[in-house]
Amino acid sequence: MTRRGRGPSPARFGARRSSRSLRTAWRSRPGRYPASGRCGHVRVESRVPALASPCRPVAWGRAGARLRPGVVGRGDRRSVVSRRSRLGSLGVLVSVLVVVGPFAAGAAPEPVRWVALGDSYTAGVFVGTPTPPLGGAGRDGCDRTADSYPDVVSRRLAAGAREVRLTDVSCGAATIEDVHSARQQPVSPVRPPADGWPAVAAQLDRVDAGTDVITIGVGGNSLPVASMVAACLLLGTDQPDDATPCRDAYENGHPIFAPEPVREIFQRVFREYVDLLEAVHGKAPDAKVVTVGYPVVFPQDAAGCDRADATQFSATVNDTALSMTKGDIEWLHSVLAELNSIIEDVTDLVDHGYVFVDTATSSEGHDVCAPVGAKWVEGVCGAAEDYWPASLELAAPPLTFELSCPEGTRATIVHPNRQSHADTAIRVEVAVRAAIGG
């Protein structure tokens, strides 16, 4: 990383940047995805040259070449939590022992309050038994399941000496704004009420000053990935493998599929994520916050993808066969890589001691085009629990279509399966245990 003409790294206490300065950084450089440049007085090098942000607030060298402080999930499973977090925890422990003294014999520590925020990649959707169960009075259309990574981690923590109480309010289709401040309209296709699901409160409403740990897995629907997939299927049909009609539409703007060009999408998502983390800090200033990135969904090299395979990136919509080009599959890989970079950078730059969990590194080679048994993300159609539908409405606003899947598959719409949630759980557990001290 190259830093010029600036004081201490923002990774240090006391060097916090305001959310306004972070948002300004994304507006400060004109031009279209420069691979490198200058953001104010900081020299920057893009980690994703093909989709470099207008102004990267943090410089990167070779992608993934080193493990940053505050990152969990790169390298082996021992992972790394920031040095300042460990030192801060030690200082707090010493202070408590000096002021209070040893715990009284038999005294139990207060339960840890953990709130999980996020979208369908957190909720689980079709992975395991629905929670609440089907037919239960508490169902809200958010499609949380028992084998989602928050539930898996919660069960593992149950064996510990300190009770951890999980409140999972993640919800399928949630955007950053739905987590932050907006009331969300759930869209579960599983036994919806005749008049539709009632709106649910913003997820952040369940966080307060007494919350100890917060995990956040959101951002994909703010692009939104689902609409990008739908657009790429429609635009890619009958196009050659190396064509990139979807990328072209999103980079140049398209009146139907991409009224907001992708460069502006990244700027907006950056601002929204800054605002979300600042709002989290405002509601729970003492909470340990863990942001969770997305796994590898689209392969970086799509040569091995089968464009006719519905369990990858083809679909039958209104009885018409659609297919995504390999060029656009590779472009979508770089889109999600850029989203992960935004989440990681904002996590570091708000400088509240928050930790980012990287799930992309461990999931390389387990994308949608991987062989059955090796894939951790199901394709347009794929394996899911029996309660999940085999057909549903596929949206590419303002257009809607009916997706039908082959016999024996379900309409999984490019979502992580049980193996992916299990892998994410390993990495999130490391971060949560570090947050609660064991």
N, C-alpha and C positions, 0 to 999 in steps of 0.2 A: 504494500500500500504506500502510496506517495502522498505526503501531506506537506504543504508548503505554506509558510507565512502564517502559522496559527499556533495557538497555545496548546495546552494539554488536550489529549484525545478526549472526545466526548464519552469514552468508556469510564472516565474517572468521575468520582463524586464532585459536585461543585462546578461541573462543566456542562451542565444541562442546557440544551437549546430550547427555546420556546417553540410551541407548535406553529406560531406565525412564521418564524424564521424557516422552519422546515417546509411549510407550504410555499413560502416565497421561493425557496430553492428550486422547486419544480417549475416555477414560472419564469426563472431568471435567464434561461438560455433558449434562444430561438433555434430553429432548424429542425431537421427531421432525423431523429434517432442518431445523434453523433456517437461514433464508437468511442471517442474520448473528447475531452474538452476541459473547460474550467467552470466550476460552480462557485461564483464569488472568488475567494482567494484559495480555493482548494482544487488541486489538479485531480482529475478523475479519469479512471480507465474502466470502461464498461465490462461487466462480466458476461453479458450476452450481446456481442457486437451487432448481431442482426436486428436486435430489438432494444438497443441501448436507450435508456431513459433520457428525456430532454436535459436533465441535469442530475446525475447520480450524486446523492449527498455523501456516499461513502465510496472510496476508491477500492478497487479490487485488482489483484494480480490474476494469475492463472486460476480459473474456476476450480474451487474445491481444493486448491493446493495446500491450504493451511486451515487450521481450526481456530476460529475466532473466539475470544472470550465471550461468554454468554450464549454459546451454542451447544446444544445437546444433540447427538445423533450422528455426527460425522466420525469416521474412523471405526474403531471397534465399539463393542457394547459398553465399555467402561465409560465412554462419553466424557464430556467436559462441561463443567459449570463454571461461570466466571470466577476468577480469583477474588475479585472484590466482594462477590456474594459470600464466599467462604470466610474471608476476613471479617466481613460485616457480621456474619452469624457468630463467629468467635467472640467479637466484641460484645454483642448482645448477651451471649452466654455468661461471659465474665461479669458483666454488669448485674445480671440477675443474681448470680451466686453471691456477689458482694453485698447487694442490698437486701436480698431475701434470705440467703443462706440455703442449705440443702433442703430438698423436699422433705416434708414430714413423712414419717413411716406410713405407708399404706395410702398416701394421697394420690389420687388419679389426676393426670393432667386434663385440661379441658379438651373436649373433642375438637378436631380440626374441621372447619367449615370450608368445603371445596365447592365452587360453582363452575360448571362446565358450560361454556357458551360456544355456539358454532352452527354450522349448516349440516347438510346431509352427510358430508364426509366425517362429521363428528357423531351425528345422531345414529347412524347405522343403516337405516332405511329398510333393508331386506336381510340383514345379517343377524340371525337369531330370533328369539321370541320377542314380539312387540312388548314394549313397556310404556304405559300400562297395557295389559293384555287386551286382545280383541274382545269387543263386547263390554269392556270395562267402562265405568262411568267417567273415569279420568282421561279418556282418550281425547286428544286435542288436534290430531291431524299432522303432528310433527314427525311421526315415524321414528321415534327412538326405539332402540332394540337392546336386548340383554347382552349381545356380543359386540357392541360398539366399544371403542377403546376406553371411554370413560368408565363404563361398567366393568370391563376387564380389569382395569387398574384398581378400581374400587374394591373388587373382590380380593385382589392380591394384597391390598393394604389392610384388609380386615384382620389378617393374622398378626398385625403389628401390635405393639404395646399401647399405642395411642389410637383412639377411635377417630376415624375419618368419615365425616358425613357428606356424601355427594349429593348435590342438587344439580341435576342435568336438565337444562332448559334449552339445549340445542334443538334446532328445528330444520327439517328439510326445506330447501329453497331459500333459506335465510340469506339476506345480503348484509353487508356491513352496517347499513342504516337500520335494518331490522334488529340487529344485536344492540346497536347504540340507542336509538330513540324512537323508531317507528313501530307501530302496531302492524303485525304481519298477518296475512291471510294464508293459512296453511293450505297445501295442495295435495295432501295424501290421496292416492287413488284407492286405498284400501277401506272399503265400507264407509264411504263418506255419508254424512247426514243428507237427507233429501234436499235441504235448503243450504247445503254447503257447510264447511267448517267455520265456526266463529273466529274472529280475529283474536290473536294472542298478543299479550303485552310485549313491549321491547324486552329482550332478554336481560339487559343491564338492570332492569327494575328489580331483579332478584339478588343484586349485589348491594351490600351496605358496608358500613365501617367495621362490622364484626366479621366480615369474610376474610379467611386466612389465605386461601389459594384460589386463583382463577385461571382456568385454561381457556384459550380462545382459538378456534379453528374456523376461520371465515375469510371470504374474499372472492372465491370462485364465482359465486352468483352475482357479484358486483361487476364482473366483466361484461356480460355473463357467459360462462362457458357453455351452458346448455344451448343458448341461442347460437353461439358460434358453431357448435357441432351440427345443429340443424341446418344452418346456412351453408356450412361446408359440404354437407350431404347433398343439398339441393344444387349448389353451384358446381360440384365436382362430377356429377353424373355425365357420362359420355366424354369426359375430358381425359387427356393422356395422363399417365402416372406422374410425370414431373411438372404438370401444370399447377399453378397456385391461384385459382380464381377467388378463393375465399380470402387468402392473404391480401390479394390485390384490392378486393372490395373493402376490407377493414383498414388498409393503409391509406387508401385514397378516398374513402367514404362512399357509401352506397345508399340511395334514398330509401330502400326497403330493408336490406340486411344490416347495414352499418351506418346509420345516420350519425353516429358518434365515432369518428376515426379512432384506431387503436391507441395512437399516441395520446389523445385526449382522455381515453379510458384510463390509461396508466396514471396520468396526472390526477384524475379524479379519485381513483382508488387510493393513491398515496395520501391525498388530503383526508379522505374519509378514514383511513386507518390511523393517521395521526390523531384526528379528532376522537376516534374511539378509545385509543389508549390513554389520551388525556382525560377523557370522561371516566374511564375505569379508575385512574389514579385519583380523580376528584371524589369518587364515591367510596373508594377503599384504599386510602393512601398507604396503609401498612400491609396490604396484601402482597403475596408473592404471585407474580403474573407470568404465565407460560404461554407463549404464542406457538401455534403448531402449523407448520407448513404442509404443503400438499405432496403426495407421492408422485412418482413418475407415472403418468397416465398414457401419454403419447410417446412413442419411441423417437429418439433423436435421429435414428436411421430407420426409415420405414421400408427398406428393401424387402424385408421378410413379411410384411403385412399382406394379407389376402383381401383384395378389394371386393370380392364376392362373398365374404364370410360375415354373416350377420352377428356373430359373436365378437367381431372386431368393429370395423367402421363402414358397414353397409347396412341398408335398411329397406324394408318394404313399407311404403307409405301410400295409403289410398290405392293399394294394389300395384303400385309402381316401384320398381327397383331403383334405389338410390345408392350412390357410392362416393366416398370421399377420396380425393387424389392423395397419392403418397407425398407429394409436395406440400399439401396443406396439413397432412398429419405431422410432418416435421415442423411446419410453422407453428402448429398448436403446441408442440413440445416447447418451443422457445417462448411462447406466450405464458405458459404455466411456470417456466423457469424465471421469467421476469416477475411474475406475481410473487413467487417465493422470495425473490431478491427484495422486492418492496416490503414484504412482511418482515423479513429479517432486518433490513436497514432501519425501518421505523422502530422496531423493537429496541435496537441499539441506540438510536438517535434521541428518542424521548428521554433516555438516561434516567430511568427510575429503577434500574437494576433488574429489569425484566429479562427473561431467558427465552430464546428461540429454539424450538425443536425441529431439526431437519429430518424429514422422512423421505426426501428424494434420493439421497445417497444410497440408503439401504435398499431402496426399491428399484434401482436401476436393473434392467433385465427382466423385470416383472410387470411390464406394461401390458396394455390390452392385446398387443400382437404376440405376446409370449405364448408358448404352448400351454394347453390345458394342464393344470397342476403346477405350472410355473407362474402363471399370471396371477397378479394380486388385484387387478382391476378388471371388472367385467366390461364387455363392450356394449354396443347398442342393445343387444340381446345377450343373455347369459344365464348363469346358474344363480338361483335365488330360492328363498323359502317358498313353500307352496301357496301361502296366502298372497304373495305378490303377483300382480296381473301379468298376463302374456301380451296384452295390448293396452295402449293408452294414448292420450293426446300428446302430440309432439308440437311444441310451439316454436315458431320463428317469427316473433311479432313483426307486423300485425297479422301474420298468417298462422293458421293452425292446421294440423294434419293428424290422421289416425295411424299410429304405428302398430304393426302386427309382427309378432315374432314366430320363428319356426317352432314346431312341436317339440316339447321338452325343454324349452327355454322361456325366460321371462324378460320383460322389458326393463332391463337393468340400467339403461341410459348412462353408461360410462361411470360406474360407481365402484368403490373399493369393496372387496369381498372379505371373508373371514380372515384369510391370511394377512391381508393388508392391515386390518384393524389389530390383529395380534402383534404385528411388527410395530405399528405405531404405539401400541400399549407399552411395549418394552421401553421405548424411548421417553414416552411421557411419564412412565413410572419413575425413571431415573430423576427427571426434573422435579416431580412432585415430592419424592422422598427427600431430595436435597432441600426443597422448600420447607418441609416440615421437620427436618432434622433427623431423618431416619426412615 
